[in-house]
Amino acid sequence: MWQEFKECLLWTKSTSQCQYQVG
């Protein structure tokens, strides 16, 4: 899960875009 979250951050550069990954 965190793997995907960190990858999401790499592409979006925004935590708000990735909240659903850990929520």
C-alpha positions as CSV (number, residue, x, y, z in Angstrom):
1,M,0.0,0.0,0.0
2,W,2.7,2.5,1.0
3,Q,4.6,1.4,-2.2
4,E,1.7,2.7,-4.3
5,F,1.4,5.8,-2.1
6,K,5.0,6.7,-2.6
7,E,4.8,6.0,-6.3
8,C,1.7,8.2,-6.5
9,L,3.7,11.0,-4.9
10,L,6.4,10.6,-7.5
11,W,3.9,11.2,-10.3
12,T,1.5,13.7,-8.7
13,K,3.9,15.6,-6.4
14,S,0.8,16.2,-4.2
15,T,-0.3,14.3,-1.1
16,S,-3.9,15.4,-1.5
17,Q,-3.9,13.5,-4.8
18,C,-2.9,10.3,-3.0
19,Q,-4.9,10.5,0.3
20,Y,-7.2,7.7,-1.0
21,Q,-4.3,5.4,-1.2
22,V,-3.8,5.3,2.6
23,G,-7.4,6.2,3.6
